[in-house]
Amino acid sequence: MTSAEIIQGIIIAIVSVIGTLGGAWFTFRGQIKATQVDKRNGENEFLLKLQEQVAKEREQMNEQRLQDTKAIVENMSMISAMQHELNNMRNEISDWRKKYFDLSQKYNNLQAEHTELQKKFIALKGQITKIKNADNSPT
């Protein structure tokens, strides 16, 4: 074998090794990409399921929010009715207080009048007693 044949053999061996390594590299790279695609598909499937779950939960939350809003409206309506009734009761209490004050004033006036009449009665009783005593006295 000549040195040219040896060099040619070495070059062929190097090219063969480079070709084998290149083929192995591209095969490995293809497998990695396929794995990544599978992984992405799995991730996409997971994300789709997650999005579906989030959509369901959001729908449930919106339904719950709607129910809560309805309950709040009902409660506010009840509170408004109760406040109206309370105001009516306050007005009625105010009316009763006015009536009580008026009756109290009348009672106080009647008591004062009674006291005056008692004084007059005592004075008249005293005068009657004097007149009786004057009639019974020996002259």
One Martini backbone bead per residue (centre of mass of N, CA, C, O) as a GRO file, in nm:
protein
  139
    1MET     BB    1   0.097   0.037   0.020
    2THR     BB    2   0.035   0.354  -0.022
    3SER     BB    3   0.018   0.666   0.093
    4ALA     BB    4  -0.236   0.740  -0.069
    5GLU     BB    5  -0.409   0.499   0.028
    6ILE     BB    6  -0.388   0.567   0.325
    7ILE     BB    7  -0.506   0.849   0.310
    8GLN     BB    8  -0.766   0.757   0.172
    9GLY     BB    9  -0.855   0.571   0.407
   10ILE     BB   10  -0.857   0.788   0.623
   11ILE     BB   11  -1.061   0.972   0.487
   12ILE     BB   12  -1.284   0.762   0.469
   13ALA     BB   13  -1.296   0.712   0.772
   14ILE     BB   14  -1.357   1.002   0.854
   15VAL     BB   15  -1.612   1.036   0.680
   16SER     BB   16  -1.758   0.797   0.805
   17VAL     BB   17  -1.754   0.903   1.093
   18ILE     BB   18  -1.892   1.169   1.030
   19GLY     BB   19  -2.147   1.041   0.910
   20THR     BB   20  -2.223   0.880   1.158
   21LEU     BB   21  -2.230   1.117   1.354
   22GLY     BB   22  -2.434   1.284   1.193
   23GLY     BB   23  -2.658   1.073   1.192
   24ALA     BB   24  -2.673   1.044   1.496
   25TRP     BB   25  -2.736   1.336   1.553
   26PHE     BB   26  -2.999   1.358   1.384
   27THR     BB   27  -3.141   1.130   1.528
   28PHE     BB   28  -3.125   1.247   1.812
   29ARG     BB   29  -3.261   1.515   1.741
   30GLY     BB   30  -3.526   1.389   1.646
   31GLN     BB   31  -3.594   1.254   1.914
   32ILE     BB   32  -3.603   1.509   2.078
   33LYS     BB   33  -3.824   1.645   1.912
   34ALA     BB   34  -4.033   1.424   1.952
   35THR     BB   35  -4.034   1.447   2.257
   36GLN     BB   36  -4.113   1.744   2.262
   37VAL     BB   37  -4.377   1.707   2.112
   38ASP     BB   38  -4.499   1.510   2.312
   39LYS     BB   39  -4.470   1.697   2.550
   40ARG     BB   40  -4.638   1.926   2.428
   41ASN     BB   41  -4.891   1.760   2.390
   42GLY     BB   42  -4.919   1.700   2.689
   43GLU     BB   43  -4.927   1.994   2.777
   44ASN     BB   44  -5.168   2.074   2.604
   45GLU     BB   45  -5.362   1.875   2.732
   46PHE     BB   46  -5.329   1.985   3.016
   47LEU     BB   47  -5.412   2.277   2.945
   48LEU     BB   48  -5.694   2.207   2.845
   49LYS     BB   49  -5.793   2.082   3.108
   50LEU     BB   50  -5.734   2.331   3.278
   51GLN     BB   51  -5.918   2.524   3.119
   52GLU     BB   52  -6.176   2.366   3.171
   53GLN     BB   53  -6.165   2.386   3.477
   54VAL     BB   54  -6.158   2.693   3.492
   55ALA     BB   55  -6.426   2.735   3.344
   56LYS     BB   56  -6.600   2.582   3.547
   57GLU     BB   57  -6.522   2.749   3.796
   58ARG     BB   58  -6.611   3.019   3.679
   59GLU     BB   59  -6.905   2.938   3.641
   60GLN     BB   60  -6.955   2.873   3.938
   61MET     BB   61  -6.881   3.153   4.044
   62ASN     BB   62  -7.094   3.306   3.883
   63GLU     BB   63  -7.333   3.156   4.004
   64GLN     BB   64  -7.269   3.229   4.297
   65ARG     BB   65  -7.276   3.535   4.254
   66LEU     BB   66  -7.570   3.540   4.163
   67GLN     BB   67  -7.687   3.421   4.423
   68ASP     BB   68  -7.571   3.636   4.611
   69THR     BB   69  -7.711   3.875   4.477
   70LYS     BB   70  -7.996   3.779   4.525
   71ALA     BB   71  -7.972   3.767   4.834
   72ILE     BB   72  -7.902   4.064   4.873
   73VAL     BB   73  -8.158   4.179   4.751
   74GLU     BB   74  -8.350   4.044   4.948
   75ASN     BB   75  -8.225   4.163   5.204
   76MET     BB   76  -8.261   4.460   5.125
   77SER     BB   77  -8.567   4.443   5.106
   78MET     BB   78  -8.613   4.358   5.396
   79ILE     BB   79  -8.470   4.597   5.527
   80SER     BB   80  -8.650   4.813   5.405
   81ALA     BB   81  -8.912   4.710   5.531
   82MET     BB   82  -8.811   4.730   5.824
   83GLN     BB   83  -8.752   5.033   5.819
   84HIS     BB   84  -9.038   5.118   5.760
   85GLU     BB   85  -9.161   4.988   6.012
   86LEU     BB   86  -8.983   5.138   6.215
   87ASN     BB   87  -9.080   5.421   6.139
   88ASN     BB   88  -9.373   5.369   6.212
   89MET     BB   89  -9.314   5.305   6.509
   90ARG     BB   90  -9.185   5.576   6.578
   91ASN     BB   91  -9.435   5.743   6.512
   92GLU     BB   92  -9.619   5.603   6.715
   93ILE     BB   93  -9.450   5.669   6.963
   94SER     BB   94  -9.468   5.973   6.927
   95ASP     BB   95  -9.772   5.988   6.955
   96TRP     BB   96  -9.783   5.863   7.242
   97ARG     BB   97  -9.611   6.077   7.375
   98LYS     BB   98  -9.798   6.310   7.319
   99LYS     BB   99 -10.040   6.192   7.466
  100TYR     BB  100  -9.899   6.166   7.737
  101PHE     BB  101  -9.832   6.464   7.772
  102ASP     BB  102 -10.119   6.567   7.758
  103LEU     BB  103 -10.226   6.395   7.995
  104SER     BB  104 -10.026   6.503   8.202
  105GLN     BB  105 -10.119   6.793   8.186
  106LYS     BB  106 -10.412   6.740   8.264
  107TYR     BB  107 -10.348   6.613   8.535
  108ASN     BB  108 -10.202   6.856   8.657
  109ASN     BB  109 -10.442   7.049   8.627
  110LEU     BB  110 -10.641   6.879   8.794
  111GLN     BB  111 -10.471   6.881   9.051
  112ALA     BB  112 -10.472   7.185   9.089
  113GLU     BB  113 -10.780   7.213   9.095
  114HIS     BB  114 -10.821   7.026   9.337
  115THR     BB  115 -10.662   7.192   9.536
  116GLU     BB  116 -10.836   7.445   9.515
  117LEU     BB  117 -11.102   7.305   9.595
  118GLN     BB  118 -11.005   7.217   9.873
  119LYS     BB  119 -10.956   7.497   9.983
  120LYS     BB  120 -11.247   7.595   9.943
  121PHE     BB  121 -11.379   7.375  10.111
  122ILE     BB  122 -11.239   7.442  10.374
  123ALA     BB  123 -11.340   7.732  10.387
  124LEU     BB  124 -11.644   7.662  10.382
  125LYS     BB  125 -11.641   7.479  10.628
  126GLY     BB  126 -11.551   7.701  10.819
  127GLN     BB  127 -11.794   7.888  10.774
  128ILE     BB  128 -12.011   7.686  10.858
  129THR     BB  129 -11.908   7.649  11.141
  130LYS     BB  130 -11.941   7.944  11.227
  131ILE     BB  131 -12.242   7.961  11.175
  132LYS     BB  132 -12.326   7.738  11.368
  133ASN     BB  133 -12.196   7.862  11.618
  134ALA     BB  134 -12.363   8.124  11.607
  135ASP     BB  135 -12.644   7.984  11.634
  136ASN     BB  136 -12.567   7.825  11.913
  137SER     BB  137 -12.537   8.075  12.057
  138PRO     BB  138 -12.592   8.258  12.330
  139THR     BB  139 -12.775   8.568  12.365
   0.00000   0.00000   0.00000
